[in-house]
Amino acid sequence: QVQLVESGGGLVQAGGSLRLSCAASGIIFSVNDMGWYRQAPGKQRELVATVTSGGSTNYADSVKGRFTISRDNAKNTVYLQMNSLKPEDTAVYYCNAHITLVVLTTQGYWGQGTQVTVSS
């Protein structure tokens, strides 16, 4: 069984910073692409940023230059450093990872979500 456990959300004023973490655990052969998505009330879930196992990154235009995604492969953990936060960044942030299990099957997993609220 695989779990993605997120932490680091909270309430912050506009212009502030938060750092999200997501650790994958279980009987894992390898962790492939990892990423963060977010869902605001009444809106669809959207991509925030992704990072490959080799470290290549991709960002939504709305967060470029403000957010940084990184990972620690030894810990099967992905991070999202969020700076210069805006009220429109308020959402539930979800971690996503494509994981290959020891039986060599690969599938995507989601974390439980962590609330980020940015006050104006």
Secondary structure as UniProt FT lines:
FT   STRAND          3..7
FT   STRAND          10..13
FT   TURN            14..15
FT   STRAND          18..25
FT   STRAND          28..39
FT   TURN            41..42
FT   STRAND          46..51
FT   TURN            53..54
FT   STRAND          57..59
FT   TURN            61..66
FT   STRAND          67..72
FT   HELIX           73..75
FT   STRAND          77..82
FT   HELIX           87..89
FT   STRAND          91..101
FT   TURN            102..103
FT   STRAND          106..110
FT   STRAND          114..119
//
